[in-house]
């Protein structure tokens, strides 16, 4: 039974897409946290903080498919932050490699880094879709450049405008919001 409209099989399509639900799924969250733990272990091995062979094992096993994700939810009932993930991850690591997972890191650093990685993936989809919206609006503005329409805003009398102006206003807003240039490229920190 869904607990929100986003999870609803009936209404969910109005609030999200299958692609975005996959990007923000439990499995994706776990993978981003594991990616962060694996990158930390690799960097620490490179600096000689932990043994390289243990870091290699950590990186080899840092796959959400190997983790018992429902157990993480169970652990969360009596734990905090990233500890449930660590229990599930350490349970699958051979050769005592689990001793070197999360070495010197704060749980909040792992959680926050995972969230930022998820946001980056989500932003790329949103940006792609906004570019498609821009193209569509541009096509509409060209197609209906001479079409008259009635426009009403709150507390103002209706006005007659060309539909082209409304499409142009949307185009301008998306350019500002997403840092898009006229060539469609982004000017933002998410760009890889």
N, C-alpha and C positions, 0 to 999 in steps of 0.2 A: 504494500500500500504506500503510495507516494505521500511524503510529508509536505511537499511544496508544489506549487504549480509547475516549476521547472522539471520536476520528476514525473509529473503526470503524463500518462500515455495519451490522454485526451487533449490537454492544454499545453503540454511541454513544447510542442512545435512552435508555439507563439512566442516563447521566451528564449529558446536556444536552438542549436542545430545538433545533429548527431556528431558532427566533427568537433564542435566545441565541447560537447559532453564528454567525448573521448579525451580531449586535451586536458580537461579538468577532472577526470575520473580518479577514483582511489588508486588504481594501478599507476596512472601518470604521476600522482603525488608521490607515491612510494618510489617510482623510478627517479624522479628528480632529487629526492632526498638521498637515494643510493648513489646517484651520479655525484652529488656533492661530497658524500663520505668517501667515494672512490677517488675523486680528485684530490681531496685532502690527504688521503693515504699515499697517493703517488707523489705529491709534493713533499710530504714528510720523508718518504723513502729517498727521494732525490737529495734531500738535505742531510740524510743520515740519522734522522730522528727515530724512525722505525726501520726494521729490517726490510730490504727490498722484496725478498721472497714472500713476506707476509702481505705487503702492499699489492704484489701481483695476485695473490689469492683473493684479497679483498676486491680488486678490480674485476677479476674473473667471475666472482659470484655476485657482483652488484647488478643483479637483474631482477626486476619486479616479478617476473614469471616464476622465480625460484622461491619467492617469499609467500608465507601463509598470511595473506592479507586479512582474512577474517580474524586471525589471532591478534592482529594489531588493534582491531576494534575492541576485542575483549580486554586486552591489556589497558586500553585507554580508560576503562571503567574504574581502574584503581591506580592510574599513573598520570604523568604529565608529559608535555611537549614531545620530544623525539624518543623517549625511553621505550615505548612500545615497539617502534621500528627497530631499535637497536637489539631488543630481545629476540625479535623474529629473525633479524639478519645474523646475529651471532650464532643462532641455533643451526644455521646451515653451513657455517664456515668450518672447514677442516683445519687440522694442524695448529690449533690454538690461535689462529689468525684473528679471532674475535677479540683477543686481548688488545689488539692494536687499532681496532675500529674506534673512531670518535676520539682519538688520542689528543688531548689538550684542547678540544673544540668545545664551544658552548652549544647547548641544544638550540638556543635561539638563533645562533648563526646558521646552523644547518636548516632549521625550519624556514628562516627568512630567505636564504639562498635558493632553496627549493621553490618557494613561492615566486621569487623573481624569475626563475627559469620557466615556470608555468606561465607567468604573465607574458613573458617574451613570446612564447609559442602562441598564446591566445592573441596577442597584439598582431602578430603576423597574419593571422586569419582575419581579424577585424580590419586591418589595413587593406588586405586583398579585396575584401568585400566592399569596403568604402570606395576603393578605386573603381570597382564595377558599378557602384551606385553613381559615382561621378560620371562615368561614361554614359550611363543610362539617362541621367539628367541632362547631359549635354545633347544627347540625341533628341530628347523631348523638347529642349529649348529650341533646337534647330527646326524640328518638325512643326512646332506650334508657335513659332516666333510672331505670327500675326494673329493668333487666336486671342480673343478678348475673354476675360473671365472676371467674375465678381470676387472680391477679396474682402474679408471682414476680420478685424482684429478686436480684441476685447475692449469694450467701452468706446469704440470708434464706429462711425458710420461706414457702410460698405463702400468700397472704392472699385473702380474699374481699372484693371491692369492687364498687361499682356502676360500670358502664361510664361513667356520667356523670362520675365523678371523674377518670377517665383522660383523657377529652376536655377537661375543664376544665383539667387540668394542662397539656395542650398549648396551649390557648388562652392561659393565663397566660404561658407561656414565649414564645410568639410576640409577645405584646404587649410584653413586656420587651425582647426582642431587636430588634424593629423600631420601638420607640417609638410603638406604636399607642395611640390613645386609645379609649375606649369607642365613640366615633362613627366609628372607622375612619380618622381623620385621622392623619397622621404628624407627629411632633415631631422633625425631624432636619435636618441641614445640607444634605441632598440636595434638599429640596423647592424647586421653582422658583418 
